[in-house]
Amino acid sequence: MVLIADSGSTKTDWLLLKGNKEFSRFSTQGINPFMLNELEIVIILTKELPQLPECVEAIYFYGAGCRGEQSAIVKSAIKRVFPTANIQVESDLLGAARSVCGNESGIACILGTGSNSCLYDGKNIVENVSPLGYILGDEGSGAVMGKHLVADILKHQMPDKISTLFFEKYQLTPDQIIQRVYREPFPNRFLATFALFIGENRNNPDIHKFIIYEFECFFRRNVDQYHRPNLPINFVGSIAFFLRIELQEVAKSLGYRIGRIYRTPLDGLMKYHTAHNKAC
């Protein structure tokens, strides 16, 4: 049995394979080693994972923040819960690339709570524009869209009708929003929750204009730097999936061709790893 995980800042999606076929899926909270230490990760795994068969032989964990020493932290935590399993910990970006590109060259992007992108040669990530996180970068992500939406509403840059709808939906005061952003944990997750409002009101001309601008920023500050307009641009993540019409609109206007768009990389990763296991 093989366990595959795709972990972002908000949640971790897990897929259990038995004999190269899907056995079950489940989710836990996000596991990011930049935000959690080894013990905290062990506690999440122990409390939130369902009872799994003892015969899990291999675990492929793809996660946000998983590089260098941070990967070692996650691997050590998983090893404490699954002491006999063969464990590989890689970045969520490599997971996205393997999911949407397989063994082919392409540009792979993540648009979820955070954002990222890379140039992938069919085996390895050969170039990566640093995402820089939701304060300095993460253009087009749920957290950054939410941040900009809230800022526009609080600074009266959105029409009154949109502001009224926003406050009616979330029942938050400006002071409560500021408290959540500046004084409570995981403000990026909080800000990303407002992406739902953006999606629900995507047909409003002002919100549509807002979405287009956010995606243009993502392409210009990230994808343009690879200088490969001949390659398909592939995406994983809920923002890309639910706002794919607007994403395709921006890509076409900038001369790019959209390839695959998956809500989660797990289906593509299942194909990748089952094919790899057969090849082995």
C-alpha atoms as an extended CHARMM CRD file, in Angstrom:
* protein
*
       280  EXT
         1         1  MET       CA              0.0000000000        0.0000000000        0.0000000000  PROA      1               0.0000000000
         2         2  VAL       CA              1.2090000000        3.4770000000       -0.9200000000  PROA      2               0.0000000000
         3         3  LEU       CA              0.2090000000        6.7640000000        0.7110000000  PROA      3               0.0000000000
         4         4  ILE       CA              0.4500000000       10.0330000000       -1.2620000000  PROA      4               0.0000000000
         5         5  ALA       CA             -0.0090000000       13.4460000000        0.3590000000  PROA      5               0.0000000000
         6         6  ASP       CA             -0.4310000000       16.9180000000       -1.0840000000  PROA      6               0.0000000000
         7         7  SER       CA             -0.0720000000       19.5250000000        1.6370000000  PROA      7               0.0000000000
         8         8  GLY       CA             -0.6960000000       23.2480000000        1.4260000000  PROA      8               0.0000000000
         9         9  SER       CA             -0.9000000000       25.8570000000        4.1400000000  PROA      9               0.0000000000
        10        10  THR       CA             -4.6100000000       25.2240000000        4.7460000000  PROA      10              0.0000000000
        11        11  LYS       CA             -5.0480000000       21.4530000000        4.4360000000  PROA      11              0.0000000000
        12        12  THR       CA             -3.3650000000       18.1950000000        3.5000000000  PROA      12              0.0000000000
        13        13  ASP       CA             -5.1130000000       15.8300000000        1.0920000000  PROA      13              0.0000000000
        14        14  TRP       CA             -4.1500000000       12.1500000000        1.3520000000  PROA      14              0.0000000000
        15        15  LEU       CA             -4.6150000000        9.2920000000       -1.1120000000  PROA      15              0.0000000000
        16        16  LEU       CA             -4.1280000000        5.6510000000       -0.1430000000  PROA      16              0.0000000000
        17        17  LEU       CA             -3.3530000000        3.2580000000       -2.9870000000  PROA      17              0.0000000000
        18        18  LYS       CA             -3.7120000000       -0.5050000000       -2.8720000000  PROA      18              0.0000000000
        19        19  GLY       CA             -2.2910000000       -2.4360000000       -5.7930000000  PROA      19              0.0000000000
        20        20  ASN       CA             -2.0380000000        0.7260000000       -7.9250000000  PROA      20              0.0000000000
        21        21  LYS       CA             -5.7200000000        1.4930000000       -7.3670000000  PROA      21              0.0000000000
        22        22  GLU       CA             -7.3750000000        4.0630000000       -5.1510000000  PROA      22              0.0000000000
        23        23  PHE       CA             -8.3360000000        2.6570000000       -1.7630000000  PROA      23              0.0000000000
        24        24  SER       CA             -9.4060000000        5.7950000000        0.1390000000  PROA      24              0.0000000000
        25        25  ARG       CA             -9.0140000000        9.5830000000        0.4330000000  PROA      25              0.0000000000
        26        26  PHE       CA             -9.0540000000       11.8250000000        3.4790000000  PROA      26              0.0000000000
        27        27  SER       CA             -7.8210000000       15.2120000000        4.6890000000  PROA      27              0.0000000000
        28        28  THR       CA             -6.0180000000       16.7280000000        7.6530000000  PROA      28              0.0000000000
        29        29  GLN       CA             -5.0430000000       20.2930000000        8.4020000000  PROA      29              0.0000000000
        30        30  GLY       CA             -2.1450000000       21.7820000000        6.4870000000  PROA      30              0.0000000000
        31        31  ILE       CA              1.3890000000       20.7000000000        7.3780000000  PROA      31              0.0000000000
        32        32  ASN       CA              3.9540000000       23.3940000000        6.6330000000  PROA      32              0.0000000000
        33        33  PRO       CA              7.3310000000       23.0270000000        8.4040000000  PROA      33              0.0000000000
        34        34  PHE       CA              7.8620000000       26.7840000000        8.2760000000  PROA      34              0.0000000000
        35        35  MET       CA              4.8310000000       27.1350000000       10.5580000000  PROA      35              0.0000000000
        36        36  LEU       CA              4.9410000000       23.8840000000       12.5590000000  PROA      36              0.0000000000
        37        37  ASN       CA              7.6990000000       22.0470000000       14.4240000000  PROA      37              0.0000000000
        38        38  GLU       CA              8.2260000000       18.2810000000       14.3810000000  PROA      38              0.0000000000
        39        39  LEU       CA              6.1660000000       17.5830000000       17.4920000000  PROA      39              0.0000000000
        40        40  GLU       CA              3.2330000000       19.6390000000       16.2200000000  PROA      40              0.0000000000
        41        41  ILE       CA              3.3020000000       17.6760000000       12.9410000000  PROA      41              0.0000000000
        42        42  VAL       CA              3.3640000000       14.3740000000       14.8470000000  PROA      42              0.0000000000
        43        43  ILE       CA              0.3280000000       15.4730000000       16.8650000000  PROA      43              0.0000000000
        44        44  ILE       CA             -1.5980000000       16.3520000000       13.6820000000  PROA      44              0.0000000000
        45        45  LEU       CA             -0.7580000000       13.0130000000       12.0880000000  PROA      45              0.0000000000
        46        46  THR       CA             -1.6520000000       11.0750000000       15.2210000000  PROA      46              0.0000000000
        47        47  LYS       CA             -4.9380000000       12.8450000000       15.8940000000  PROA      47              0.0000000000
        48        48  GLU       CA             -6.2710000000       13.5030000000       12.4100000000  PROA      48              0.0000000000
        49        49  LEU       CA             -5.2260000000       10.5570000000       10.2490000000  PROA      49              0.0000000000
        50        50  PRO       CA             -7.7740000000        7.7240000000       10.1570000000  PROA      50              0.0000000000
        51        51  GLN       CA             -6.7720000000        4.2520000000       11.2750000000  PROA      51              0.0000000000
        52        52  LEU       CA             -4.5690000000        2.9800000000        8.4510000000  PROA      52              0.0000000000
        53        53  PRO       CA             -3.3800000000       -0.5300000000        7.6250000000  PROA      53              0.0000000000
        54        54  GLU       CA              0.0050000000       -1.3700000000        9.1430000000  PROA      54              0.0000000000
        55        55  CYS       CA              1.2670000000       -2.4750000000        5.7370000000  PROA      55              0.0000000000
        56        56  VAL       CA              1.7970000000        1.0240000000        4.2780000000  PROA      56              0.0000000000
        57        57  GLU       CA              5.0820000000        0.4480000000        2.4680000000  PROA      57              0.0000000000
        58        58  ALA       CA              5.7890000000        3.8450000000        0.9610000000  PROA      58              0.0000000000
        59        59  ILE       CA              4.7610000000        7.4320000000        1.6110000000  PROA      59              0.0000000000
        60        60  TYR       CA              5.2330000000       10.2510000000       -0.9080000000  PROA      60              0.0000000000
        61        61  PHE       CA              4.6610000000       13.5760000000        0.8170000000  PROA      61              0.0000000000
        62        62  TYR       CA              4.5520000000       16.7460000000       -1.2870000000  PROA      62              0.0000000000
        63        63  GLY       CA              4.2540000000       19.8620000000        0.8210000000  PROA      63              0.0000000000
        64        64  ALA       CA              4.4580000000       23.6340000000        0.9460000000  PROA      64              0.0000000000
        65        65  GLY       CA              7.6960000000       24.6920000000        2.6300000000  PROA      65              0.0000000000
        66        66  CYS       CA              9.2840000000       21.2700000000        2.1500000000  PROA      66              0.0000000000
        67        67  ARG       CA             12.8510000000       21.9520000000        1.1120000000  PROA      67              0.0000000000
        68        68  GLY       CA             16.2260000000       21.4930000000        2.7590000000  PROA      68              0.0000000000
        69        69  GLU       CA             16.0600000000       21.2370000000        6.5380000000  PROA      69              0.0000000000
        70        70  GLN       CA             12.3050000000       21.6780000000        6.4950000000  PROA      70              0.0000000000
        71        71  SER       CA             11.9030000000       18.4810000000        4.4550000000  PROA      71              0.0000000000
        72        72  ALA       CA             13.9310000000       16.6390000000        7.0810000000  PROA      72              0.0000000000
        73        73  ILE       CA             11.5850000000       17.8750000000        9.8150000000  PROA      73              0.0000000000
        74        74  VAL       CA              8.5280000000       16.5180000000        7.9960000000  PROA      74              0.0000000000
        75        75  LYS       CA             10.2470000000       13.2280000000        7.1590000000  PROA      75              0.0000000000
        76        76  SER       CA             11.2890000000       12.7130000000       10.7750000000  PROA      76              0.0000000000
        77        77  ALA       CA              7.7420000000       13.4210000000       11.9780000000  PROA      77              0.0000000000
        78        78  ILE       CA              6.2020000000       10.9670000000        9.5100000000  PROA      78              0.0000000000
        79        79  LYS       CA              8.8180000000        8.3630000000       10.4430000000  PROA      79              0.0000000000
        80        80  ARG       CA              7.7070000000        8.5410000000       14.0630000000  PROA      80              0.0000000000
        81        81  VAL       CA              4.1620000000        7.6350000000       13.0050000000  PROA      81              0.0000000000
        82        82  PHE       CA              5.0860000000        5.1700000000       10.2070000000  PROA      82              0.0000000000
        83        83  PRO       CA              8.4200000000        3.6990000000       11.3930000000  PROA      83              0.0000000000
        84        84  THR       CA              8.6140000000        0.9210000000        8.7680000000  PROA      84              0.0000000000
        85        85  ALA       CA              7.5800000000        2.8880000000        5.6760000000  PROA      85              0.0000000000
        86        86  ASN       CA              9.8710000000        4.1770000000        2.9490000000  PROA      86              0.0000000000
        87        87  ILE       CA              9.3180000000        7.9380000000        3.0860000000  PROA      87              0.0000000000
        88        88  GLN       CA             10.0390000000       10.5920000000        0.4620000000  PROA      88              0.0000000000
        89        89  VAL       CA              9.3430000000       14.2670000000        1.1660000000  PROA      89              0.0000000000
        90        90  GLU       CA              9.3580000000       16.7130000000       -1.7370000000  PROA      90              0.0000000000
        91        91  SER       CA              8.0780000000       20.2140000000       -2.4030000000  PROA      91              0.0000000000
        92        92  ASP       CA              4.4510000000       20.8030000000       -3.3210000000  PROA      92              0.0000000000
        93        93  LEU       CA              5.7790000000       22.3840000000       -6.4960000000  PROA      93              0.0000000000
        94        94  LEU       CA              7.4460000000       19.1590000000       -7.6460000000  PROA      94              0.0000000000
        95        95  GLY       CA              4.2110000000       17.3710000000       -6.8090000000  PROA      95              0.0000000000
        96        96  ALA       CA              2.2800000000       19.8270000000       -8.9620000000  PROA      96              0.0000000000
        97        97  ALA       CA              4.7470000000       19.4200000000      -11.8370000000  PROA      97              0.0000000000
        98        98  ARG       CA              4.6260000000       15.6260000000      -11.7020000000  PROA      98              0.0000000000
        99        99  SER       CA              0.8290000000       15.7590000000      -11.5420000000  PROA      99              0.0000000000
       100       100  VAL       CA              0.1220000000       18.0550000000      -14.4900000000  PROA      100             0.0000000000
       101       101  CYS       CA              3.1820000000       17.3920000000      -16.6630000000  PROA      101             0.0000000000
       102       102  GLY       CA              4.0650000000       13.7720000000      -15.8850000000  PROA      102             0.0000000000
       103       103  ASN       CA              7.2440000000       13.0890000000      -17.8310000000  PROA      103             0.0000000000
       104       104  GLU       CA              6.7790000000       15.9690000000      -20.2810000000  PROA      104             0.0000000000
       105       105  SER       CA              8.2360000000       19.4750000000      -20.2620000000  PROA      105             0.0000000000
       106       106  GLY       CA              5.9850000000       22.3240000000      -19.2250000000  PROA      106             0.0000000000
       107       107  ILE       CA              5.3460000000       25.1490000000      -16.8340000000  PROA      107             0.0000000000
       108       108  ALA       CA              3.5780000000       24.0430000000      -13.6630000000  PROA      108             0.0000000000
       109       109  CYS       CA              1.8020000000       26.5000000000      -11.3780000000  PROA      109             0.0000000000
       110       110  ILE       CA              0.0170000000       26.3910000000       -8.0440000000  PROA      110             0.0000000000
       111       111  LEU       CA             -2.8900000000       28.7250000000       -7.3530000000  PROA      111             0.0000000000
       112       112  GLY       CA             -4.4450000000       27.9110000000       -4.0030000000  PROA      112             0.0000000000
       113       113  THR       CA             -4.0490000000       29.5510000000       -0.6200000000  PROA      113             0.0000000000
       114       114  GLY       CA             -0.5680000000       30.4620000000       -1.8740000000  PROA      114             0.0000000000
       115       115  SER       CA              0.9340000000       30.4920000000       -5.3520000000  PROA      115             0.0000000000
       116       116  ASN       CA              4.0760000000       29.2000000000       -7.0180000000  PROA      116             0.0000000000
       117       117  SER       CA              5.3920000000       28.2480000000      -10.4510000000  PROA      117             0.0000000000
       118       118  CYS       CA              8.2630000000       26.4470000000      -12.1230000000  PROA      118             0.0000000000
       119       119  LEU       CA              9.8290000000       25.3660000000      -15.3910000000  PROA      119             0.0000000000
       120       120  TYR       CA              9.8680000000       21.5590000000      -15.4760000000  PROA      120             0.0000000000
       121       121  ASP       CA             11.8840000000       19.4370000000      -17.9260000000  PROA      121             0.0000000000
       122       122  GLY       CA              9.9420000000       16.1930000000      -17.4760000000  PROA      122             0.0000000000
       123       123  LYS       CA             12.0470000000       15.0250000000      -14.5310000000  PROA      123             0.0000000000
       124       124  ASN       CA             13.2100000000       17.9870000000      -12.5050000000  PROA      124             0.0000000000
       125       125  ILE       CA             12.3840000000       21.5840000000      -11.7230000000  PROA      125             0.0000000000
       126       126  VAL       CA             14.9960000000       23.5240000000      -13.6710000000  PROA      126             0.0000000000
       127       127  GLU       CA             13.8530000000       27.0550000000      -12.8270000000  PROA      127             0.0000000000
       128       128  ASN       CA             11.6650000000       28.5940000000      -10.1410000000  PROA      128             0.0000000000
       129       129  VAL       CA             10.6580000000       32.2010000000       -9.5710000000  PROA      129             0.0000000000
       130       130  SER       CA             10.5000000000       32.5380000000       -5.7880000000  PROA      130             0.0000000000
       131       131  PRO       CA              6.8720000000       32.9730000000       -4.6600000000  PROA      131             0.0000000000
       132       132  LEU       CA              7.9960000000       35.0690000000       -1.6220000000  PROA      132             0.0000000000
       133       133  GLY       CA              4.8590000000       34.3560000000        0.4110000000  PROA      133             0.0000000000
       134       134  TYR       CA              1.6110000000       36.2790000000        0.7330000000  PROA      134             0.0000000000
       135       135  ILE       CA              3.2450000000       39.4710000000        2.0500000000  PROA      135             0.0000000000
       136       136  LEU       CA              5.8890000000       39.9370000000       -0.6640000000  PROA      136             0.0000000000
       137       137  GLY       CA              4.4990000000       37.7770000000       -3.4650000000  PROA      137             0.0000000000
       138       138  ASP       CA              2.0450000000       34.8820000000       -3.9890000000  PROA      138             0.0000000000
       139       139  GLU       CA              0.3130000000       36.8160000000       -6.7640000000  PROA      139             0.0000000000
       140       140  GLY       CA             -3.0130000000       35.3270000000       -7.8330000000  PROA      140             0.0000000000
       141       141  SER       CA             -3.3580000000       33.2150000000       -4.6810000000  PROA      141             0.0000000000
       142       142  GLY       CA             -6.3790000000       33.0170000000       -2.4180000000  PROA      142             0.0000000000
       143       143  ALA       CA             -4.5170000000       34.7460000000        0.4080000000  PROA      143             0.0000000000
       144       144  VAL       CA             -3.3670000000       37.6520000000       -1.7490000000  PROA      144             0.0000000000
       145       145  MET       CA             -6.7080000000       38.0520000000       -3.4990000000  PROA      145             0.0000000000
       146       146  GLY       CA             -8.3750000000       38.0390000000       -0.1030000000  PROA      146             0.0000000000
       147       147  LYS       CA             -5.8720000000       40.5590000000        1.2350000000  PROA      147             0.0000000000
       148       148  HSD       CA             -6.4170000000       42.9190000000       -1.6770000000  PROA      148             0.0000000000
       149       149  LEU       CA            -10.2030000000       42.5210000000       -1.5760000000  PROA      149             0.0000000000
       150       150  VAL       CA            -10.3630000000       43.3570000000        2.1340000000  PROA      150             0.0000000000
       151       151  ALA       CA             -8.0000000000       46.3090000000        1.6740000000  PROA      151             0.0000000000
       152       152  ASP       CA            -10.1050000000       47.6560000000       -1.2070000000  PROA      152             0.0000000000
       153       153  ILE       CA            -13.2970000000       47.3120000000        0.8080000000  PROA      153             0.0000000000
       154       154  LEU       CA            -11.8840000000       48.9120000000        3.9550000000  PROA      154             0.0000000000
       155       155  LYS       CA            -10.3720000000       51.7730000000        1.9440000000  PROA      155             0.0000000000
       156       156  HSD       CA            -13.6480000000       52.2840000000        0.0130000000  PROA      156             0.0000000000
       157       157  GLN       CA            -12.1630000000       51.2700000000       -3.3410000000  PROA      157             0.0000000000
       158       158  MET       CA            -15.0330000000       48.8840000000       -4.0850000000  PROA      158             0.0000000000
       159       159  PRO       CA            -18.6250000000       49.9490000000       -4.8470000000  PROA      159             0.0000000000
       160       160  ASP       CA            -20.8990000000       50.1690000000       -1.8180000000  PROA      160             0.0000000000
       161       161  LYS       CA            -23.0000000000       47.2760000000       -3.0930000000  PROA      161             0.0000000000
       162       162  ILE       CA            -20.0420000000       44.8990000000       -2.9930000000  PROA      162             0.0000000000
       163       163  SER       CA            -18.9680000000       46.1270000000        0.4470000000  PROA      163             0.0000000000
       164       164  THR       CA            -22.4850000000       45.6210000000        1.7880000000  PROA      164             0.0000000000
       165       165  LEU       CA            -22.6290000000       42.0700000000        0.3920000000  PROA      165             0.0000000000
       166       166  PHE       CA            -19.2400000000       41.3250000000        1.9360000000  PROA      166             0.0000000000
       167       167  PHE       CA            -20.1560000000       42.4680000000        5.4400000000  PROA      167             0.0000000000
       168       168  GLU       CA            -23.5440000000       40.7510000000        5.2680000000  PROA      168             0.0000000000
       169       169  LYS       CA            -21.8940000000       37.4650000000        4.3230000000  PROA      169             0.0000000000
       170       170  TYR       CA            -19.0740000000       37.4310000000        6.8630000000  PROA      170             0.0000000000
       171       171  GLN       CA            -20.5640000000       39.4510000000        9.7390000000  PROA      171             0.0000000000
       172       172  LEU       CA            -17.1690000000       40.9620000000       10.5540000000  PROA      172             0.0000000000
       173       173  THR       CA            -16.3140000000       44.4870000000       11.6220000000  PROA      173             0.0000000000
       174       174  PRO       CA            -13.1820000000       46.2610000000       10.3390000000  PROA      174             0.0000000000
       175       175  ASP       CA            -11.6550000000       45.9580000000       13.8250000000  PROA      175             0.0000000000
       176       176  GLN       CA            -12.2920000000       42.2090000000       13.8760000000  PROA      176             0.0000000000
       177       177  ILE       CA            -10.6300000000       41.8120000000       10.4820000000  PROA      177             0.0000000000
       178       178  ILE       CA             -7.5650000000       43.7300000000       11.6400000000  PROA      178             0.0000000000
       179       179  GLN       CA             -7.4360000000       41.6190000000       14.8080000000  PROA      179             0.0000000000
       180       180  ARG       CA             -7.5200000000       38.3880000000       12.7820000000  PROA      180             0.0000000000
       181       181  VAL       CA             -4.8330000000       39.5780000000       10.3700000000  PROA      181             0.0000000000
       182       182  TYR       CA             -2.3480000000       41.1250000000       12.7880000000  PROA      182             0.0000000000
       183       183  ARG       CA             -2.8630000000       39.3650000000       16.1110000000  PROA      183             0.0000000000
       184       184  GLU       CA             -4.0110000000       35.8060000000       15.4360000000  PROA      184             0.0000000000
       185       185  PRO       CA             -2.2420000000       32.7610000000       13.8890000000  PROA      185             0.0000000000
       186       186  PHE       CA             -2.3500000000       31.8970000000       10.1790000000  PROA      186             0.0000000000
       187       187  PRO       CA             -3.6170000000       35.1960000000        8.7150000000  PROA      187             0.0000000000
       188       188  ASN       CA             -2.9650000000       33.7840000000        5.2320000000  PROA      188             0.0000000000
       189       189  ARG       CA             -5.5890000000       31.0930000000        5.8140000000  PROA      189             0.0000000000
       190       190  PHE       CA             -8.0440000000       33.6900000000        7.1230000000  PROA      190             0.0000000000
       191       191  LEU       CA             -7.5170000000       35.9690000000        4.1260000000  PROA      191             0.0000000000
       192       192  ALA       CA             -7.8740000000       33.0490000000        1.7030000000  PROA      192             0.0000000000
       193       193  THR       CA            -11.3970000000       32.3630000000        2.9770000000  PROA      193             0.0000000000
       194       194  PHE       CA            -12.5390000000       35.5200000000        1.1660000000  PROA      194             0.0000000000
       195       195  ALA       CA            -11.7410000000       33.8970000000       -2.1730000000  PROA      195             0.0000000000
       196       196  LEU       CA            -15.1490000000       32.2440000000       -1.8950000000  PROA      196             0.0000000000
       197       197  PHE       CA            -16.7880000000       35.6760000000       -2.0010000000  PROA      197             0.0000000000
       198       198  ILE       CA            -14.7350000000       36.5500000000       -5.0740000000  PROA      198             0.0000000000
       199       199  GLY       CA            -15.8650000000       33.3890000000       -6.8260000000  PROA      199             0.0000000000
       200       200  GLU       CA            -19.5130000000       33.8720000000       -5.8960000000  PROA      200             0.0000000000
       201       201  ASN       CA            -19.4720000000       37.3960000000       -7.3400000000  PROA      201             0.0000000000
       202       202  ARG       CA            -17.2400000000       36.7540000000      -10.3390000000  PROA      202             0.0000000000
       203       203  ASN       CA            -19.9200000000       38.0090000000      -12.7640000000  PROA      203             0.0000000000
       204       204  ASN       CA            -19.9710000000       41.4370000000      -11.1540000000  PROA      204             0.0000000000
       205       205  PRO       CA            -18.0010000000       43.7520000000      -13.5030000000  PROA      205             0.0000000000
       206       206  ASP       CA            -15.8870000000       45.1940000000      -10.6780000000  PROA      206             0.0000000000
       207       207  ILE       CA            -15.0200000000       41.7660000000       -9.2580000000  PROA      207             0.0000000000
       208       208  HSD       CA            -14.2910000000       40.4420000000      -12.7510000000  PROA      208             0.0000000000
       209       209  LYS       CA            -11.9050000000       43.3360000000      -13.3250000000  PROA      209             0.0000000000
       210       210  PHE       CA            -10.3280000000       42.6070000000       -9.9380000000  PROA      210             0.0000000000
       211       211  ILE       CA             -9.7570000000       38.9210000000      -10.8180000000  PROA      211             0.0000000000
       212       212  ILE       CA             -8.2900000000       39.7350000000      -14.2250000000  PROA      212             0.0000000000
       213       213  TYR       CA             -5.8280000000       42.1780000000      -12.6730000000  PROA      213             0.0000000000
       214       214  GLU       CA             -4.7390000000       39.6610000000      -10.0190000000  PROA      214             0.0000000000
       215       215  PHE       CA             -4.1010000000       36.9470000000      -12.6210000000  PROA      215             0.0000000000
       216       216  GLU       CA             -2.2480000000       39.3740000000      -14.8880000000  PROA      216             0.0000000000
       217       217  CYS       CA              0.0670000000       40.1140000000      -11.9710000000  PROA      217             0.0000000000
       218       218  PHE       CA              0.6860000000       36.3930000000      -11.5360000000  PROA      218             0.0000000000
       219       219  PHE       CA              1.6140000000       35.8960000000      -15.1950000000  PROA      219             0.0000000000
       220       220  ARG       CA              3.7480000000       39.0280000000      -15.5110000000  PROA      220             0.0000000000
       221       221  ARG       CA              5.6640000000       38.5650000000      -12.2640000000  PROA      221             0.0000000000
       222       222  ASN       CA              6.1010000000       34.8070000000      -12.5480000000  PROA      222             0.0000000000
       223       223  VAL       CA              5.3260000000       33.0220000000      -15.8150000000  PROA      223             0.0000000000
       224       224  ASP       CA              6.8490000000       35.7300000000      -18.0530000000  PROA      224             0.0000000000
       225       225  GLN       CA             10.2370000000       35.1960000000      -16.4220000000  PROA      225             0.0000000000
       226       226  TYR       CA             10.6020000000       31.6980000000      -17.8670000000  PROA      226             0.0000000000
       227       227  HSD       CA             10.5650000000       33.0850000000      -21.4340000000  PROA      227             0.0000000000
       228       228  ARG       CA              8.8890000000       29.9290000000      -22.7630000000  PROA      228             0.0000000000
       229       229  PRO       CA              5.6220000000       30.9720000000      -24.4680000000  PROA      229             0.0000000000
       230       230  ASN       CA              5.8090000000       27.7640000000      -26.5250000000  PROA      230             0.0000000000
       231       231  LEU       CA              5.1400000000       25.5650000000      -23.4800000000  PROA      231             0.0000000000
       232       232  PRO       CA              1.6950000000       24.8560000000      -22.0130000000  PROA      232             0.0000000000
       233       233  ILE       CA              0.9360000000       26.5000000000      -18.6730000000  PROA      233             0.0000000000
       234       234  ASN       CA             -0.5510000000       23.9540000000      -16.2670000000  PROA      234             0.0000000000
       235       235  PHE       CA             -2.2360000000       24.6050000000      -12.9290000000  PROA      235             0.0000000000
       236       236  VAL       CA             -3.2790000000       22.9090000000       -9.7260000000  PROA      236             0.0000000000
       237       237  GLY       CA             -5.2430000000       24.4660000000       -6.8790000000  PROA      237             0.0000000000
       238       238  SER       CA             -8.7520000000       25.5890000000       -6.0320000000  PROA      238             0.0000000000
       239       239  ILE       CA             -8.2700000000       29.1720000000       -7.2420000000  PROA      239             0.0000000000
       240       240  ALA       CA             -7.1210000000       28.0070000000      -10.6790000000  PROA      240             0.0000000000
       241       241  PHE       CA             -9.8830000000       25.4100000000      -10.8710000000  PROA      241             0.0000000000
       242       242  PHE       CA            -12.8640000000       27.5650000000       -9.8580000000  PROA      242             0.0000000000
       243       243  LEU       CA            -11.6780000000       30.6890000000      -11.6890000000  PROA      243             0.0000000000
       244       244  ARG       CA            -10.3890000000       28.8260000000      -14.7500000000  PROA      244             0.0000000000
       245       245  ILE       CA            -12.5140000000       30.8750000000      -17.1850000000  PROA      245             0.0000000000
       246       246  GLU       CA            -10.8690000000       34.0970000000      -16.0370000000  PROA      246             0.0000000000
       247       247  LEU       CA             -7.4840000000       32.3660000000      -15.9410000000  PROA      247             0.0000000000
       248       248  GLN       CA             -7.8590000000       31.2390000000      -19.5480000000  PROA      248             0.0000000000
       249       249  GLU       CA             -8.9800000000       34.7360000000      -20.5230000000  PROA      249             0.0000000000
       250       250  VAL       CA             -5.8000000000       36.2590000000      -19.1040000000  PROA      250             0.0000000000
       251       251  ALA       CA             -3.5490000000       33.5670000000      -20.5460000000  PROA      251             0.0000000000
       252       252  LYS       CA             -4.9680000000       34.0360000000      -24.0360000000  PROA      252             0.0000000000
       253       253  SER       CA             -4.6220000000       37.8240000000      -23.8390000000  PROA      253             0.0000000000
       254       254  LEU       CA             -0.9410000000       37.4370000000      -22.9230000000  PROA      254             0.0000000000
       255       255  GLY       CA             -0.1710000000       34.8640000000      -25.6130000000  PROA      255             0.0000000000
       256       256  TYR       CA             -0.0620000000       31.7340000000      -23.4690000000  PROA      256             0.0000000000
       257       257  ARG       CA             -1.7020000000       28.3400000000      -23.9000000000  PROA      257             0.0000000000
       258       258  ILE       CA             -3.3450000000       26.6820000000      -20.9040000000  PROA      258             0.0000000000
       259       259  GLY       CA             -2.7320000000       22.9610000000      -20.4740000000  PROA      259             0.0000000000
       260       260  ARG       CA             -4.2000000000       20.9780000000      -17.5800000000  PROA      260             0.0000000000
       261       261  ILE       CA             -6.0390000000       22.5210000000      -14.6410000000  PROA      261             0.0000000000
       262       262  TYR       CA             -6.5870000000       20.2340000000      -11.6380000000  PROA      262             0.0000000000
       263       263  ARG       CA             -8.3070000000       21.1990000000       -8.4050000000  PROA      263             0.0000000000
       264       264  THR       CA             -5.9390000000       18.8570000000       -6.5760000000  PROA      264             0.0000000000
       265       265  PRO       CA             -2.7540000000       17.2160000000       -7.8600000000  PROA      265             0.0000000000
       266       266  LEU       CA             -3.6430000000       13.8390000000       -6.3310000000  PROA      266             0.0000000000
       267       267  ASP       CA             -5.2400000000       12.3410000000       -9.4650000000  PROA      267             0.0000000000
       268       268  GLY       CA             -2.2110000000       13.2290000000      -11.5450000000  PROA      268             0.0000000000
       269       269  LEU       CA              0.1520000000       12.0080000000       -8.8330000000  PROA      269             0.0000000000
       270       270  MET       CA             -1.6880000000        8.6980000000       -8.6950000000  PROA      270             0.0000000000
       271       271  LYS       CA             -1.0860000000        8.2520000000      -12.4360000000  PROA      271             0.0000000000
       272       272  TYR       CA              2.5440000000        9.3130000000      -12.0550000000  PROA      272             0.0000000000
       273       273  HSD       CA              3.3750000000        6.9560000000       -9.2130000000  PROA      273             0.0000000000
       274       274  THR       CA              1.4340000000        3.9560000000      -10.5220000000  PROA      274             0.0000000000
       275       275  ALA       CA              3.1980000000        4.3370000000      -13.8740000000  PROA      275             0.0000000000
       276       276  HSD       CA              6.5240000000        4.6860000000      -12.0810000000  PROA      276             0.0000000000
       277       277  ASN       CA              5.8690000000        1.5940000000       -9.9620000000  PROA      277             0.0000000000
       278       278  LYS       CA              4.9790000000       -0.4360000000      -13.0660000000  PROA      278             0.0000000000
       279       279  ALA       CA              8.1320000000        0.7740000000      -14.7970000000  PROA      279             0.0000000000
       280       280  CYS       CA             10.1800000000       -0.3260000000      -11.8090000000  PROA      280             0.0000000000
